[in-house]
Amino acid sequence: MHQFKMALLGSLVLLAFQADIRAQRPERKIPDPARGYDWKEAARKQRLDAKQIKQLAKDKILVTNEAFKQVFTPYLGSSVPLFITSDSLLNGFHVLYEESIVRLEQANARKLGGILKFIWGSLQTADKPFKGKPQLVAAAKTRAKIVVATAMRLLGEEPAQLDAPLAALVKEEVKRIEAAQGQQKPKWLGPPDPGFMALDYTRYRPRGFYTKTPALQRYFRAVSWLQSIPFRISNDEELVSIVMMGNGIADSSDDDKADSSDDDKREKLAEFLKVFHAFVGPSDDMSLLSLTHTHHSGIFLEEVQGGLPELRKEVSQATNDGEAPEINDQLALPPGNPTQAAELCFRVLPAYRTPDAVLFQRTTDLRKFRRDFPTGLEVCAVLGSSYARSRLAGQQQGKLLVEIDRCKPLLVGTSLYAEYLTCLEALTAKPEPDAPPFMSGEAWQIKSCQTVLSGWAQLRHTWTLQAKQTVSYFGGDITPPGFVEPVPEFFARMARLVEGTETALKEAGALTADPKELAADLRAAVDLMERQRKIQKDKNAATEPRKHETLQEMTLLEKAMMLSHFLQDSNDDEISDRDPDEGFAKVAQKLRRLADDLEQGHLPDNPKLAEVIRRTDMNIADLWRSLGMICRRLESLAHKQLRGVAFTEEESDFIRDYGNRLAHVMLYGGNSYIEPNDDAPRVVDVFSNPNVGKHLEVGIARPRAIYVLYPVKGGDILCRGAVMPYYEFTHDARLTDAEWKSLLDSTKRPKPPDWISPIITPGGLSAPKLDD
């Protein structure tokens, strides 16, 4: 058994090497300019050339080609004092935030199949109550069944009692969605019309974190499909179709034959449709819940023709309460009404309205402007950046800034998305009265805009699926080891945001470990172990064993190793001593059986094993609390730094350990931060223009070093931190994160926006020079 354990442990090595972190810790004291310190000499030791030093002397800040795999890396060790940036905190927030939303979406992916089965079942007799216009009713039922059956097939579910003709249509639709290419309006959706010319099938391509697993990819396609099909109140067939679905799921508590299990399913559907309201805000189109709230389920029982005008009247009245769409996501001509962004309609799963999407809708409205694409600077401008306003001044005879100013009320809201934007707003405000002079210069304003937009791009990346897309119409005594970016109000707002996010995640159930997720992890870990063992045994294998596993794989293997210890007994030891292969197979089999039990919601009888299972899941709630404490500490340090109050030794230790703390929040447990994953680049499409066949992509690259000359005792001190470079470019395809990373490493990589160039090293950002 000892031989087997050693072999297993050998395959579960979590780190390739150990490094002496203490030897790399930042200097304990900041150099004293009054005692002969020369920042230029320090800059030369950092390998900055003459041009870079000249630019740094002029602007006091400089972003260089020195790159890192993760934003915490430069804070783990530095030969110059540290500069803790707002960028680093934002990136830490987003890594934890996205991991939390991933967990929530994984749970939603498991729920959606049951919800669709419920809706599908209700459709089988949905046409019975309708009187009159049989052809219209039949066509409406067919439309509803194709929409729901297609979503079910995309999830891997088989719709019961799906007749052959409809099955053929659904099969073709699934094929087009999975191909995610081209534009088309299938015949069953009716001929092209001004409000619905065609479907853009590229929108169904999984992107963002939804590419992680096959289950999330299937979920992405299904949800995106249900978001994209409109049921317009102006179209009789579409309106009757959505009413059939609404009637089928309407509350029947007054019905003597009401089924309590159906009531439970309705409640789950309602929860599903509202799960992200606290995070993003309201949906932009009306949902099935809006329908059931708008009218009583018997509105069509007497006669279809008479019921349609009545329902349209009720729905139109409801739009006065804020349910009118403000974003167009269809391939369509502009509405005749100049105050409308899109036709009033229902969606089975409506996407959520974000302030920036509404902003882009208004600033690219071809009825007012001649612009193919918006720019991220508009986000900075609406948040109050004077630099962004200066860059946009004069465009479209000044009308653009007027429209942006009209959009400022969009920032007011109770969602976490709106609260996040108020955090970014603090970075565009005037510097504190006692802030260093360089913070009033243009270079720092540029840096602030880049920080704002890199944060915004990361936020949009998290909401790749759920945010509605915008589509253009056709047509002291103890000297500290470094500094904190002196923006205390930003850190204060971030602390409140973190606290609110933790609360919302807890209420949504995202912070509670799910045994089904552990079951999936165990199966993946066993597959990985068996694959590794096969390679290790085959001396002539063409594939060499990988030296290191990914962070995700190491986590899976670590879970399997801990659980396997409690699954083994004395008989297993004897088997393993006699035949290591049989011992390995037996442990793998027990892990798979445990996964099956967990899938059914059963914890093992062994109390020690049950306790280990409860502890194997990373405690996301603790990480959110840690992040909140970091925000509050940075707020306090920023205030003390601005007032010239000396840091305590404990506060200095916090700055020294900031990199370690941030790495932990970013899911790097133990010493795993020593060899971080190279997966920081993120990209998301935020606007599409079918007229030119391109999408506006915004994203971040690998963290880059930023050098800052911080004023101390009449001189300047060179310090280093990290920023997340912001990119904005048009592309003919909707990019995944993997494709974006490959593009960044190629000669075809786009340049950063021109307005950022003044703070970038002379010659621009080239291929990254990774600091390993």
Residue pairs with C-beta under 8 A, 6 or more apart in sequence:
1 572
1 573
1 574
1 576
1 577
1 583
2 577
3 576
3 577
3 580
4 576
4 577
4 580
4 583
4 584
5 576
7 533
7 536
7 580
7 584
8 529
8 561
8 564
8 584
8 587
9 561
11 529
11 532
11 533
11 536
11 557
12 554
12 557
12 558
12 560
12 561
14 554
14 557
14 558
14 670
14 672
15 671
15 672
15 674
15 675
16 547
16 548
16 675
17 674
17 675
18 671
18 674
19 674
21 76
21 77
21 660
21 671
21 674
23 77
24 76
24 77
24 78
25 77
25 481
25 656
26 77
26 78
26 79
26 80
26 81
26 82
26 481
26 482
26 655
26 656
27 79
27 80
27 81
27 481
28 479
28 481
28 652
29 479
29 481
30 81
30 479
30 480
30 481
30 482
30 712
30 717
31 37
31 42
31 81
31 717
32 712
32 713
33 39
33 712
33 713
33 714
33 715
33 716
33 717
34 713
34 714
34 715
37 715
37 717
39 709
39 715
39 716
39 717
39 718
40 53
40 57
42 80
42 718
43 52
43 53
43 56
43 707
43 718
44 53
45 79
46 79
46 80
46 707
46 718
46 720
48 56
48 62
48 64
48 707
51 762
52 62
52 64
52 761
52 762
55 62
55 761
55 762
56 62
56 707
56 709
56 718
57 709
59 438
59 441
59 443
59 758
59 759
60 436
60 438
60 441
60 443
60 444
60 708
60 709
60 716
61 438
61 443
61 444
61 447
61 706
61 707
61 708
61 709
61 759
62 706
62 707
62 759
62 760
62 761
63 447
63 704
63 705
63 706
63 723
63 725
63 759
63 760
63 761
63 765
64 704
64 705
64 706
64 707
64 761
65 704
65 761
65 765
65 766
65 768
65 769
66 704
66 705
66 769
66 771
67 701
67 702
67 703
67 704
67 705
67 768
67 769
67 770
67 771
68 74
68 702
68 703
68 704
68 705
68 722
68 770
68 771
69 676
69 677
69 678
69 679
69 680
69 702
69 703
69 770
69 772
70 663
70 666
70 668
70 673
70 676
70 677
70 680
70 703
71 87
71 88
71 91
71 92
71 662
71 666
71 680
71 703
71 722
71 724
72 88
72 92
72 658
72 659
72 660
72 662
72 663
72 666
72 668
72 673
72 676
73 659
73 673
73 676
73 703
73 722
73 771
74 82
74 659
74 703
74 705
74 720
74 721
74 722
74 771
75 82
75 84
75 88
75 658
75 659
75 662
75 721
75 722
76 659
76 660
76 663
76 673
77 659
78 720
80 718
80 719
80 720
81 480
81 481
81 482
81 483
81 710
81 717
81 718
81 719
81 720
82 481
82 482
82 483
82 655
82 656
82 658
82 719
82 720
82 721
83 482
83 483
83 484
83 485
83 706
83 708
83 710
83 719
83 720
83 721
84 482
84 483
84 484
84 485
84 634
84 655
84 658
84 721
85 451
85 485
85 706
85 721
85 722
85 723
86 427
86 451
86 485
86 487
86 490
86 491
87 451
87 454
87 455
87 703
87 706
87 721
87 722
87 723
87 724
88 658
88 662
88 703
88 721
88 722
89 491
89 494
89 630
89 631
89 634
89 662
90 451
90 454
90 455
90 458
90 494
90 724
91 454
91 458
91 666
91 680
91 703
91 724
92 627
92 630
92 662
92 665
92 666
93 494
93 497
93 498
93 627
94 455
94 458
94 459
94 461
94 462
95 665
95 666
95 667
96 620
96 623
96 624
96 627
96 665
96 666
96 667
97 462
97 501
98 209
98 458
98 461
98 462
99 620
99 667
100 501
100 505
100 510
100 511
100 620
100 624
101 209
101 279
101 462
101 510
102 209
102 212
102 216
103 510
103 514
103 517
103 620
104 275
104 505
104 508
104 509
104 510
105 209
105 210
105 216
105 219
105 465
106 215
106 216
106 514
106 517
107 509
107 510
107 514
108 219
108 272
108 275
109 155
109 215
109 216
109 218
109 219
110 516
111 268
111 272
112 151
112 155
112 219
112 222
112 223
112 272
113 152
113 155
113 156
113 157
114 265
114 268
115 265
115 268
115 269
115 272
116 148
116 151
116 152
116 155
116 157
116 222
117 152
117 157
118 249
118 262
118 265
118 269
119 148
119 245
119 248
119 249
119 269
119 348
120 145
120 148
120 149
120 152
120 159
120 160
121 160
121 248
122 245
122 247
122 248
122 249
123 141
123 144
123 145
123 148
123 244
123 245
123 248
124 161
126 141
126 144
126 244
126 245
126 247
126 248
127 137
127 138
127 140
127 141
127 244
129 247
129 298
129 300
129 301
130 137
130 240
130 244
130 300
130 301
130 304
131 300
131 301
131 302
131 303
131 304
132 303
132 304
132 305
133 304
133 305
136 236
136 237
136 240
136 304
137 240
137 304
139 237
140 237
140 238
140 240
140 241
140 244
141 241
141 244
142 166
142 188
143 188
143 189
143 237
143 238
143 241
144 241
144 242
144 244
144 245
145 159
145 162
145 166
146 166
146 169
146 170
146 173
146 188
147 225
147 226
147 229
147 241
147 348
148 159
148 245
148 348
149 159
149 162
149 166
149 167
149 170
150 170
150 173
150 174
150 177
150 225
151 222
151 225
151 226
151 348
152 158
152 159
152 222
153 159
153 170
153 171
153 174
154 174
154 177
154 178
154 218
154 221
154 222
154 225
155 218
155 219
155 222
156 218
159 170
162 170
169 186
169 188
172 186
173 186
176 182
176 184
176 186
176 201
177 201
177 204
177 221
177 225
178 204
178 221
179 201
180 201
180 202
180 203
180 204
180 205
181 201
181 202
182 201
182 202
183 198
183 199
183 200
183 201
183 331
183 690
184 198
184 199
184 201
185 191
185 192
185 196
185 197
185 198
185 199
186 199
189 196
189 199
189 229
190 196
190 235
190 237
192 198
194 332
194 333
195 230
195 232
195 234
195 330
195 332
195 333
195 335
195 342
195 343
196 230
196 232
196 330
196 331
196 332
197 330
197 331
197 332
197 333
197 474
198 331
199 228
199 331
200 331
200 471
200 688
200 690
202 695
202 733
202 734
203 224
203 228
203 469
203 688
203 734
204 220
204 221
204 224
204 225
204 228
205 734
205 736
206 216
206 217
206 220
206 221
206 736
207 220
207 464
207 684
207 685
207 734
207 735
207 736
207 737
208 461
208 462
208 464
208 465
208 682
208 684
208 736
208 737
209 216
209 461
209 462
209 464
210 216
210 217
210 219
210 220
210 464
210 465
211 217
211 736
211 737
211 738
220 465
223 349
223 465
223 466
224 465
226 347
226 348
226 349
227 329
227 347
227 348
227 349
227 350
227 351
227 468
228 329
228 330
228 347
229 347
229 348
230 238
230 285
230 330
230 343
230 345
230 346
230 347
231 238
231 239
231 241
231 242
231 345
231 346
231 347
231 348
232 238
232 239
232 343
232 344
232 345
233 239
233 311
233 312
233 315
233 316
233 343
233 344
233 345
233 346
234 312
234 343
234 344
236 308
238 345
239 308
239 311
239 312
240 300
240 304
240 308
242 288
242 291
242 346
242 348
243 291
243 299
243 300
243 311
245 288
245 291
245 348
246 288
246 291
246 292
246 297
247 297
247 300
249 265
249 266
249 269
249 288
249 292
250 292
250 297
251 263
251 266
251 292
251 297
252 258
252 259
252 262
252 263
252 297
253 263
269 288
270 289
273 283
273 287
273 288
273 289
273 349
274 289
275 508
276 352
276 466
277 283
277 352
277 415
278 415
278 416
278 504
278 507
278 508
279 415
279 416
279 417
279 501
279 504
279 508
280 352
280 353
280 354
280 415
280 416
280 417
280 463
280 466
280 467
281 352
281 353
281 354
281 413
281 414
281 415
281 417
281 418
282 322
282 323
282 352
282 353
283 347
283 350
283 351
283 352
283 353
283 468
284 325
284 326
284 327
284 350
284 351
284 352
284 353
284 357
284 468
285 325
285 345
285 346
285 347
285 350
285 351
285 468
286 294
286 315
286 318
286 323
286 344
286 345
286 346
286 347
286 350
287 346
287 347
287 348
287 349
287 350
288 346
288 348
290 318
290 323
290 346
291 346
294 311
294 314
294 315
294 318
295 310
295 311
295 314
295 315
299 307
299 310
299 311
300 307
315 344
316 344
319 344
324 340
324 344
325 341
325 342
325 343
325 344
325 345
326 341
326 342
326 353
326 358
326 361
327 341
327 342
327 353
327 357
327 358
327 361
327 468
327 469
327 470
328 341
328 342
328 361
328 470
328 471
328 473
329 342
329 351
329 468
329 469
329 470
329 471
330 342
330 471
331 471
331 474
331 690
332 342
332 343
332 473
332 474
333 473
333 474
333 475
334 365
334 366
334 367
334 473
334 475
335 341
335 342
335 343
338 367
341 358
341 361
341 362
341 365
350 468
351 465
351 466
351 467
351 468
351 469
352 463
352 466
352 467
352 468
353 468
354 417
354 460
354 463
354 467
354 468
355 382
355 407
355 410
355 411
355 413
355 417
355 418
355 421
356 379
356 456
356 460
356 686
357 467
357 468
357 469
357 470
357 686
358 407
358 410
359 374
359 378
359 379
359 382
359 404
359 407
359 410
360 374
360 378
360 470
360 686
360 687
361 470
362 368
362 403
362 406
362 407
363 369
363 371
363 374
363 378
363 400
363 403
363 404
363 407
364 371
364 372
364 373
364 374
364 470
364 472
364 687
365 473
366 472
366 473
366 475
368 399
368 403
369 396
369 399
369 400
369 403
370 396
371 396
372 472
372 689
372 691
372 692
372 694
373 687
373 689
373 694
373 696
373 730
374 687
374 696
375 392
375 728
375 753
376 453
376 456
376 457
376 698
376 726
376 728
376 753
377 385
377 388
377 391
377 392
377 449
377 453
377 753
377 755
378 388
378 392
378 400
378 404
379 452
379 453
379 456
380 387
380 388
380 428
380 449
380 452
380 453
381 388
381 389
381 392
381 401
381 404
382 404
382 405
382 407
382 408
382 410
382 411
383 411
383 421
383 424
383 425
383 428
383 452
384 425
384 428
384 429
385 428
385 445
385 448
385 449
385 452
386 428
386 445
387 442
387 445
387 446
387 448
387 449
388 428
388 449
389 401
391 755
392 400
392 401
392 404
393 401
395 401
411 418
411 421
411 422
411 425
412 418
413 419
416 497
416 500
416 501
416 504
417 459
417 463
419 493
419 496
419 497
419 500
420 455
420 459
420 497
421 456
422 493
423 490
423 493
423 494
423 497
424 451
424 452
424 455
424 456
426 487
426 489
426 490
426 493
427 448
427 451
427 452
427 487
427 490
428 448
428 449
428 452
429 489
431 439
431 440
431 444
431 486
432 486
432 487
432 488
432 642
434 642
434 643
434 644
435 486
435 642
436 486
436 710
436 711
437 711
438 444
438 708
438 709
438 711
439 486
442 758
443 758
443 759
446 755
446 756
446 758
446 759
447 706
447 723
447 759
449 755
449 756
450 723
450 725
450 726
450 756
450 759
451 723
451 724
453 698
453 726
453 728
454 700
454 723
454 724
454 725
454 726
455 724
456 698
457 682
457 683
457 684
457 698
457 699
457 700
457 726
458 682
458 700
458 724
460 467
460 684
460 686
460 698
461 682
461 683
461 684
461 699
464 684
469 685
469 686
469 687
469 688
470 686
470 687
470 688
471 687
471 688
471 689
471 690
472 687
472 688
472 689
472 690
472 691
474 690
474 691
475 691
476 644
476 645
476 646
476 647
477 646
478 646
478 647
478 648
478 649
478 652
479 652
480 647
480 651
480 652
480 655
481 652
481 655
481 656
482 655
482 719
483 641
483 708
483 710
483 719
484 634
484 637
484 638
484 641
484 655
485 638
485 721
486 638
486 641
486 642
487 638
488 635
488 638
488 639
488 642
491 631
491 632
491 634
491 635
491 638
492 631
492 635
494 631
495 628
495 631
495 632
495 635
498 624
498 627
498 628
498 631
499 628
501 624
502 511
502 621
502 624
502 625
502 628
505 511
505 620
505 624
506 621
510 620
511 620
511 621
511 624
513 614
513 617
515 598
515 599
515 601
515 603
515 613
516 598
516 599
516 601
517 617
518 559
518 595
518 598
518 613
518 616
518 617
519 594
519 595
519 596
519 598
519 599
520 595
521 555
521 556
521 559
522 559
522 560
522 563
522 591
522 592
522 594
522 595
522 598
523 592
523 595
524 556
525 556
525 557
525 559
525 560
525 591
526 560
526 588
526 591
526 592
526 595
528 549
528 553
528 556
528 557
529 557
529 560
529 584
529 588
530 588
532 545
533 584
534 541
535 541
535 543
535 544
535 545
536 545
548 675
549 557
550 677
551 667
551 668
551 672
551 676
551 677
554 672
555 618
559 616
560 591
562 612
562 616
563 591
563 594
563 609
563 612
563 613
563 616
564 587
564 590
564 591
566 606
566 608
566 609
566 612
567 587
567 590
567 591
567 594
567 609
568 587
568 590
572 583
572 586
572 587
575 582
575 583
575 586
576 582
576 583
576 584
576 586
577 583
594 604
597 603
597 604
598 613
603 610
603 613
604 610
604 613
618 667
618 669
623 664
623 665
623 667
626 661
626 664
626 665
627 665
630 658
630 661
630 662
630 665
633 651
633 654
637 647
637 651
637 654
637 655
640 646
640 647
640 651
641 647
647 655
654 661
659 673
660 673
663 672
663 673
663 676
664 673
668 676
678 702
678 741
678 770
679 737
679 741
680 700
680 701
680 702
680 703
680 724
681 699
681 700
681 701
681 702
681 737
681 740
681 741
681 744
682 699
682 700
682 737
682 740
683 697
683 698
683 699
683 700
683 727
683 735
683 736
683 737
683 739
683 740
684 697
684 698
684 699
685 695
685 696
685 697
685 731
685 734
685 735
686 696
686 697
686 698
687 695
687 696
688 694
688 695
688 696
689 695
689 696
692 730
693 732
694 730
694 731
694 732
695 730
695 731
695 732
695 733
695 734
696 728
696 729
696 730
697 727
697 728
697 729
697 730
697 731
697 734
697 735
697 740
698 726
698 727
698 728
699 726
699 727
699 735
699 740
700 724
700 725
700 726
700 727
701 724
701 725
701 727
701 744
701 765
701 768
702 725
702 744
702 768
702 770
703 722
703 723
703 724
703 725
704 722
704 723
704 724
704 725
704 765
704 768
705 720
705 721
705 722
705 771
706 720
706 721
706 722
706 723
707 718
707 719
707 720
708 718
708 719
708 720
708 721
709 716
709 717
709 718
709 719
710 716
710 717
710 719
711 717
725 752
725 756
725 765
726 752
726 753
726 756
727 750
727 752
727 753
728 753
729 750
733 739
735 743
743 749
743 750
744 768
745 767
745 768
749 767
751 764
751 765
752 760
752 764
752 765
757 764
